[in-house]
Amino acid sequence: MTNFEYASSNGFRLKGNGVSTGGETLRACYGYEVQGRKSSGTKASANLTSCP
């Protein structure tokens, strides 16, 4: 199952996504510049429980 997280504070841009399988969730998170361009991101292997 894939879950998508959106942040209303930045125009409903994608904040992160998580893929769940076998009781484990791998999550990737994204950050954006003021202009709306993606400026940072983590890989799913970063073992995050939530996106900041």
Sequence and secondary structure as in RCSB ss.txt:
>XXXX:A:sequence
MTNFEYASSNGFRLKGNGVSTGGETLRACYGYEVQGRKSSGTKASANLTSCP
>XXXX:A:secstr
 EEEEEEGGGTSEEEEEEEEETTEEEEEEEEE TTS EEEE  GGG  SS  
